Amino acid sequence: MKAPWGLMLLALAGPAAAQDAAARLNDYPTVARAEYVFACMAVNGENRQALEQCSCSIDRIASIIPYDKYVEAEAILALQQTSGERSSLFRDNALVRGAVADLRRAQAEAEILCF
């Protein structure tokens, strides 16, 4: 069986490259993951099954979009909840809609795979 080229190159590059790759794949702070899981469990039930599903969900989201994009989309969603003229800036903007759409797609995939 042939090993994937990426794994072979990573093995040749050494431990530093492996750590860099792991950091890119796990750029969500533990606190952010925990906050997501707590909020998810509050909605889906506070039991073992919800813990596993919610943990799976944030892991899937983290594998799809980088943390900075996640924070950006979450901030936009929070700002969209405010009232007044300023909140329209966060609703009627193509760039804003794109950031939120990326998060929504990641959440949808996570829901399909984890729930």
Beta strands, then each sheet from edge to edge (+ up, - down):
end
